[in-house]
Amino acid sequence: MDNAVKTKINYDISQIDELIDKSQVLLSLVKNKEPDFIEITAIGGILHSFYNGIENIFVLIGKTLDFDFKYSPKWHRNLIDCMFEQPHFLPSDLRLLLTEYMGFRHFYRHTYGYTIKWEKCSHLFLGLSDFWQTVKAAISIYIENV
């Protein structure tokens, strides 16, 4: 992997870090109460942006592996599959949750904000920071060693 790709990946990592940092105020608001319409709409946007950032990183990595994932109508899922096929990249226990984030992204892109249900996405938002730290560590180790 060349330095230009690593620079792009590190930029996306910094963008996700900033997104999560700026989300902390909202996180503290909804830890003990169900979010209102404005808060749940903001949460939807945050979760969508978060997964898009991860997907951007995976696309960069996939291109270095010459994985031709964009020619399939299910390229988003194929991209996740490709990332889990890489030896010692992502821990297998992250697959289900990563797939849930991808599913939420798809839902968010094809719905109206008022249809977002807290009980369906609360675990994604409340666990966002911890999940990101695990994924970020795996990405950082991977790009250091390739």
Beta strands, then each sheet from edge to edge (+ up, - down):
end
